[in-house]
Amino acid sequence: MIDLSRNERSILVGTLLGDGHLELNGKDYRLQILHSYRQREYVLWKYQNLQRLALKAPVLLGMVDHRFHKTNLGFRFQTRNDKIFNDLHRLFYHGRRKIVPVEIETMLDAQALAVWYMDDGGRRKDCRGMFLNTLSFTDEEQATLQKVLMKRWRIETRLHWVQDGYRIYIPMAMSAKFTRIIVPYLIPSMYYKLPYDPVTTEPVPLERARRKVPDNRESKLPQNASPSIKVRGERYSLCFS
């Protein structure tokens, strides 16, 4: 069984609270990390930090949506099978449903919190409040996460209803403090999720929205597109699923 470093464990905890998915492959579990093409820098950062656990380098996926006749691009890598992921599955899953571990207070450090936010967090555009998308967790599990944020960092939160459920909301009064906690671990391509400039610490303008992705980086794949694409000067094969 792999002996995880503190850095690896923190990234795994944040990833499993967020978008990471454990899947059974043979007798043991492995981790799958998949994000949109826009977040390719984030996937590469995760791969660099978890490379010791990874099966192979990230691949670019073309996922065809037949309903809208378009192709969505994603970046993915998987880890090797290992018993450490069996242990993590017992902590983070009940059957096929992802849960909040009972031991989450001792598992969640500032780096794990930052990874969780990069995975599933964001900022409101009408104020400087922030949020963590926790809709998949039960009311009791969300209450547990709120208690941990309060106990570990004195971050007061509320639950806000959005569409199909509740998510953890970090009000304006707490957002500057929350930003200071996570910003040392954020990668630059994720700064757009922050309500404060990470360099000057000045609030970003409220009218600021996510910058529009240039046409040649949209998720819709042009008809004449090549079956491969360059990221950081490296060419990745385009796999369709």
C-alpha positions as CSV (number, residue, x, y, z in Angstrom):
1,M,0.0,0.0,0.0
2,I,1.3,3.5,-0.9
3,D,2.4,5.6,2.0
4,L,1.0,9.1,1.2
5,S,2.8,12.3,1.8
6,R,1.0,15.1,3.6
7,N,0.8,17.0,0.3
8,E,-0.7,14.0,-1.5
9,R,-3.2,13.3,1.3
10,S,-4.4,16.9,1.5
11,I,-5.0,17.0,-2.3
12,L,-6.9,13.7,-2.2
13,V,-9.1,14.9,0.7
14,G,-10.0,18.1,-1.1
15,T,-10.5,16.3,-4.3
16,L,-12.9,13.7,-2.8
17,L,-14.9,16.4,-1.1
18,G,-15.1,18.0,-4.6
19,D,-15.2,16.4,-8.0
20,G,-13.0,13.4,-7.6
21,H,-14.5,9.9,-8.1
22,L,-13.3,6.6,-6.8
23,E,-14.1,3.6,-9.0
24,L,-13.5,-0.1,-8.5
25,N,-11.1,-1.6,-11.0
26,G,-10.5,-5.3,-10.3
27,K,-10.1,-5.8,-6.6
28,D,-9.0,-2.3,-5.6
29,Y,-10.2,1.2,-6.2
30,R,-8.6,4.0,-8.2
31,L,-9.2,7.7,-8.4
32,Q,-10.5,9.5,-11.5
33,I,-9.9,13.2,-11.9
34,L,-11.9,14.9,-14.7
35,H,-12.4,18.6,-15.3
36,S,-13.4,20.7,-18.2
37,Y,-10.9,21.7,-20.8
38,R,-10.9,25.3,-19.4
39,Q,-9.5,23.9,-16.2
40,R,-6.7,22.0,-17.9
41,E,-4.0,23.8,-15.9
42,Y,-5.7,22.6,-12.7
43,V,-5.7,19.0,-14.0
44,L,-2.0,19.3,-14.9
45,W,-1.3,20.7,-11.4
46,K,-3.0,17.8,-9.8
47,Y,-1.2,15.3,-12.0
48,Q,2.2,16.9,-11.1
49,N,1.4,16.6,-7.4
50,L,-0.1,13.1,-7.6
51,Q,2.2,11.8,-10.4
52,R,3.6,9.1,-8.0
53,L,0.1,7.6,-7.8
54,A,-1.0,8.2,-11.4
55,L,-1.3,5.5,-14.1
56,K,-0.5,7.8,-17.0
57,A,-0.5,11.4,-18.0
58,P,-3.8,13.3,-18.5
59,V,-5.7,12.8,-21.8
60,L,-8.0,15.1,-23.6
61,L,-11.5,13.7,-23.9
62,G,-14.1,14.6,-26.5
63,M,-17.5,13.8,-24.9
64,V,-20.2,13.9,-27.6
65,D,-23.6,15.3,-26.5
66,H,-26.0,14.0,-29.1
67,R,-28.9,16.1,-27.7
68,F,-27.2,19.3,-28.8
69,H,-24.9,18.0,-31.5
70,K,-21.8,19.2,-29.9
71,T,-18.6,17.9,-28.3
72,N,-17.6,18.9,-24.8
73,L,-13.9,18.8,-24.0
74,G,-12.5,17.4,-20.8
75,F,-9.1,16.7,-19.3
76,R,-8.7,13.4,-17.3
77,F,-6.2,11.2,-15.6
78,Q,-6.6,8.1,-13.4
79,T,-4.4,6.7,-10.6
80,R,-3.2,3.2,-10.2
81,N,-5.3,0.7,-8.2
82,D,-4.1,0.7,-4.6
83,K,-5.4,-0.3,-1.2
84,I,-5.0,3.3,0.0
85,F,-8.0,4.1,-2.3
86,N,-9.9,1.2,-0.7
87,D,-9.4,3.0,2.6
88,L,-10.4,6.3,1.2
89,H,-13.5,4.7,-0.3
90,R,-14.6,3.4,3.1
91,L,-14.2,6.9,4.5
92,F,-15.8,8.9,1.7
93,Y,-18.5,6.5,0.4
94,H,-21.6,4.7,1.6
95,G,-22.4,2.3,-1.1
96,R,-22.2,4.4,-4.3
97,R,-23.0,7.7,-2.6
98,K,-20.3,10.1,-1.6
99,I,-20.4,11.1,2.1
100,V,-18.5,13.3,4.5
101,P,-16.2,11.2,6.7
102,V,-16.8,11.1,10.4
103,E,-13.1,12.0,10.8
104,I,-13.3,15.1,8.5
105,E,-12.2,17.5,11.2
106,T,-8.8,15.9,11.5
107,M,-8.5,15.4,7.7
108,L,-9.4,18.9,6.5
109,D,-6.4,21.2,6.5
110,A,-5.9,24.5,4.7
111,Q,-4.5,22.9,1.6
112,A,-7.4,20.4,1.4
113,L,-9.8,23.3,1.9
114,A,-8.2,25.1,-1.0
115,V,-8.4,22.1,-3.3
116,W,-12.0,21.6,-2.3
117,Y,-12.7,25.2,-3.2
118,M,-10.9,25.0,-6.5
119,D,-13.0,21.9,-7.3
120,D,-16.4,23.0,-6.1
121,G,-16.2,26.6,-4.9
122,G,-17.0,30.0,-6.4
123,R,-17.9,33.6,-5.8
124,R,-21.2,35.4,-6.3
125,K,-21.2,38.2,-8.9
126,D,-23.6,40.5,-7.1
127,C,-21.6,40.6,-3.8
128,R,-18.4,39.3,-2.4
129,G,-19.9,36.2,-0.9
130,M,-18.4,32.8,-1.7
131,F,-19.8,29.3,-1.8
132,L,-19.0,25.6,-1.8
133,N,-21.3,23.4,-3.9
134,T,-22.3,20.8,-1.4
135,L,-25.7,19.8,-2.9
136,S,-24.8,16.1,-3.0
137,F,-24.3,15.9,0.8
138,T,-27.1,15.4,3.3
139,D,-28.3,18.2,5.7
140,E,-26.4,16.5,8.6
141,E,-23.2,16.2,6.5
142,Q,-23.4,19.9,5.5
143,A,-23.9,20.8,9.2
144,T,-20.8,18.8,10.0
145,L,-18.8,20.7,7.4
146,Q,-20.1,24.0,8.8
147,K,-19.0,23.0,12.3
148,V,-15.5,22.1,11.0
149,L,-15.1,25.4,9.2
150,M,-16.2,27.2,12.4
151,K,-14.0,25.2,14.8
152,R,-10.9,25.1,12.7
153,W,-10.9,28.6,11.2
154,R,-13.7,30.5,12.9
155,I,-15.5,30.8,9.5
156,E,-19.2,31.4,10.0
157,T,-21.3,30.0,7.2
158,R,-24.9,29.6,6.1
159,L,-26.8,27.2,3.9
160,H,-28.3,28.8,0.7
161,W,-31.0,27.1,-1.4
162,V,-30.0,26.9,-5.1
163,Q,-32.1,25.0,-7.6
164,D,-32.1,21.4,-6.3
165,G,-30.7,21.8,-2.8
166,Y,-28.5,23.7,-0.3
167,R,-24.9,24.7,-0.6
168,I,-22.6,26.2,2.0
169,Y,-22.5,30.0,1.7
170,I,-19.6,32.1,3.0
171,P,-21.0,35.6,3.6
172,M,-19.1,38.8,2.7
173,A,-18.1,39.3,6.4
174,M,-16.1,36.1,6.2
175,S,-15.0,36.0,2.6
176,A,-11.7,38.0,3.1
177,K,-10.7,35.7,5.9
178,F,-11.6,32.6,3.9
179,T,-9.6,34.0,1.0
180,R,-6.5,34.5,3.2
181,I,-6.7,30.9,4.3
182,I,-6.9,29.3,0.9
183,V,-5.0,31.7,-1.4
184,P,-1.5,30.3,-0.6
185,Y,-2.5,27.0,-2.1
186,L,-4.5,28.3,-5.1
187,I,-3.0,28.1,-8.6
188,P,-3.2,31.3,-10.7
189,S,-5.7,30.0,-13.2
190,M,-8.2,29.6,-10.3
191,Y,-7.9,33.2,-9.0
192,Y,-11.0,34.1,-11.0
193,K,-13.0,32.3,-8.3
194,L,-11.8,34.8,-5.6
195,P,-13.7,38.0,-4.6
196,Y,-10.3,39.6,-3.7
197,D,-7.2,40.2,-5.8
198,P,-4.7,37.7,-4.4
199,V,-1.8,40.2,-4.9
200,T,-3.2,43.5,-3.8
201,T,-5.9,42.0,-1.6
202,E,-8.3,44.7,-3.0
203,P,-11.9,43.6,-3.7
204,V,-12.5,42.7,-7.4
205,P,-15.2,44.8,-9.1
206,L,-18.6,43.4,-8.5
207,E,-19.5,43.7,-12.2
208,R,-16.6,41.5,-13.0
209,A,-17.7,38.2,-14.5
210,R,-15.8,35.3,-15.8
211,R,-13.9,36.3,-18.9
212,K,-15.4,34.8,-22.0
213,V,-13.3,32.0,-23.4
214,P,-12.0,32.9,-26.9
215,D,-13.7,31.3,-29.8
216,N,-10.9,28.9,-30.4
217,R,-11.1,27.6,-26.9
218,E,-14.9,27.0,-26.7
219,S,-16.1,23.6,-25.7
220,K,-17.8,23.1,-29.0
221,L,-15.4,21.2,-31.3
222,P,-15.2,22.8,-34.8
223,Q,-16.0,20.5,-37.7
224,N,-12.5,20.7,-39.1
225,A,-10.7,20.3,-35.8
226,S,-7.7,18.1,-35.5
227,P,-8.0,15.0,-33.3
228,S,-5.3,16.3,-31.0
229,I,-4.6,19.6,-29.2
230,K,-1.7,21.4,-27.6
231,V,-1.5,22.3,-23.9
232,R,1.6,24.0,-22.6
233,G,3.4,23.1,-25.8
234,E,2.6,19.4,-25.4
235,R,0.2,17.7,-27.9
236,Y,-2.5,15.5,-26.4
237,S,-4.6,12.9,-28.3
238,L,-8.3,13.5,-28.4
239,C,-10.3,10.5,-27.2
240,F,-14.0,10.4,-27.7
241,S,-16.5,8.9,-25.2
